[in-house]
Amino acid sequence: MELTEAGLKPPNLMPEDFQTMGLESFAEPLNGALPTEVCWTEEALQQREMMEFKACEDCEKVEEGMRVKDERETAALIGGWDAERRLLHHVEAAFYCRLRRNVSVERRSLQELQIYYSPEKEGSFHRGLGLNFTSGQYTAPITGFYTFTARLQIANGEHQMRGQQRPRDCLRVLICIQSLCQSNASLETMTGLESNSEIFTVTVSGVLYLQAGQYASVFVDNASGSSLIIRCSSDFSGILLGV
């Protein structure tokens, strides 16, 4: 802009610029063409400054509203994370173990599985006390609800095809409290042995309520006419759910 005796001379303007500032008279064509130069009076400049100031105030209000909205959305997101985290709880006791060697279970016999180890593999876990790897018994550190799972891979110990088994031959896998599978509550699954598969998997899983000091362990009841082999890839696991 240039300063003249009449005021400041701005660059070329469009008609709508004059109308916005309340200077419609300057927007009328002169001899069929728009004026290329115009001088603003002090009053016109004051009006323009007031309009620009008002527009700036509106911008600040919009920006403030957006900022408040962002803050509320962020707070709600963080609050959701906190609520989800409060639903989670620290697991006090848990274990996962595998049989160290193959175990032979004679025909018509009930046998407790023993001699486990904790594999050093990704995903394995062992938290808290209570697991006796030698006896295969897990003693509850506190009174509460425990979920147990035993997954056994089984093969015929006498190289006899399962198809040669009698229809009444069966196998039971149990997780018992204090080794008292009949008098105490226990987890149990049963399978027949008339299939032709030489190796098969039996899984038992569920929840037991243990008093502090009580133990749980895995039993195999071989009600068939031939011995069975529990392979070393079989595993036993448990987690304290709550009290």
Secondary structure in CASP SS format (residue, H / E / C, confidence):
PFRMAT SS
TARGET T0000
AUTHOR 0000-0000-0000
METHOD secondary structure of the structure
MODEL  1
M C 1.00
E E 1.00
L E 1.00
T C 1.00
E C 1.00
A C 1.00
G C 1.00
L E 1.00
K E 1.00
P C 1.00
P C 1.00
N C 1.00
L C 1.00
M C 1.00
P H 1.00
E H 1.00
D H 1.00
F H 1.00
Q H 1.00
T H 1.00
M C 1.00
G C 1.00
L C 1.00
E H 1.00
S H 1.00
F H 1.00
A H 1.00
E C 1.00
P C 1.00
L E 1.00
N C 1.00
G C 1.00
A E 1.00
L C 1.00
P C 1.00
T C 1.00
E C 1.00
V C 1.00
C C 1.00
W E 1.00
T C 1.00
E H 1.00
E H 1.00
A H 1.00
L H 1.00
Q H 1.00
Q H 1.00
R H 1.00
E H 1.00
M H 1.00
M H 1.00
E H 1.00
F H 1.00
K H 1.00
A H 1.00
C H 1.00
E H 1.00
D H 1.00
C H 1.00
E H 1.00
K H 1.00
V H 1.00
E H 1.00
E H 1.00
G H 1.00
M H 1.00
R H 1.00
V H 1.00
K H 1.00
D H 1.00
E H 1.00
R H 1.00
E H 1.00
T H 1.00
A H 1.00
A H 1.00
L H 1.00
I H 1.00
G H 1.00
G H 1.00
W H 1.00
D H 1.00
A H 1.00
E H 1.00
R H 1.00
R H 1.00
L H 1.00
L C 1.00
H C 1.00
H C 1.00
V C 1.00
E C 1.00
A C 1.00
A E 1.00
F E 1.00
Y E 1.00
C E 1.00
R E 1.00
L E 1.00
R C 1.00
R C 1.00
N C 1.00
V E 1.00
S E 1.00
V E 1.00
E C 1.00
R C 1.00
R C 1.00
S E 1.00
L E 1.00
Q E 1.00
E E 1.00
L C 1.00
Q C 1.00
I C 1.00
Y E 1.00
Y E 1.00
S C 1.00
P C 1.00
E C 1.00
K C 1.00
E C 1.00
G C 1.00
S C 1.00
F C 1.00
H E 1.00
R E 1.00
G C 1.00
L C 1.00
G C 1.00
L E 1.00
N E 1.00
F C 1.00
T C 1.00
S C 1.00
G C 1.00
Q E 1.00
Y E 1.00
T E 1.00
A C 1.00
P C 1.00
I C 1.00
T C 1.00
G E 1.00
F E 1.00
Y E 1.00
T E 1.00
F E 1.00
T E 1.00
A E 1.00
R E 1.00
L E 1.00
Q E 1.00
I E 1.00
A E 1.00
N E 1.00
G C 1.00
E C 1.00
H C 1.00
Q C 1.00
M C 1.00
R H 1.00
G H 1.00
Q H 1.00
Q C 1.00
R C 1.00
P C 1.00
R C 1.00
D C 1.00
C E 1.00
L E 1.00
R E 1.00
V E 1.00
L E 1.00
I E 1.00
C E 1.00
I E 1.00
Q C 1.00
S C 1.00
L C 1.00
C C 1.00
Q C 1.00
S C 1.00
N C 1.00
A C 1.00
S E 1.00
L E 1.00
E E 1.00
T E 1.00
M E 1.00
T E 1.00
G E 1.00
L C 1.00
E C 1.00
S C 1.00
N C 1.00
S C 1.00
E C 1.00
I E 1.00
F E 1.00
T E 1.00
V E 1.00
T E 1.00
V E 1.00
S E 1.00
G E 1.00
V E 1.00
L E 1.00
Y E 1.00
L E 1.00
Q C 1.00
A C 1.00
G C 1.00
Q C 1.00
Y E 1.00
A E 1.00
S E 1.00
V E 1.00
F E 1.00
V E 1.00
D E 1.00
N E 1.00
A E 1.00
S C 1.00
G C 1.00
S C 1.00
S C 1.00
L E 1.00
I E 1.00
I E 1.00
R C 1.00
C C 1.00
S C 1.00
S C 1.00
D E 1.00
F E 1.00
S E 1.00
G E 1.00
I E 1.00
L E 1.00
L E 1.00
G E 1.00
V C 1.00
END
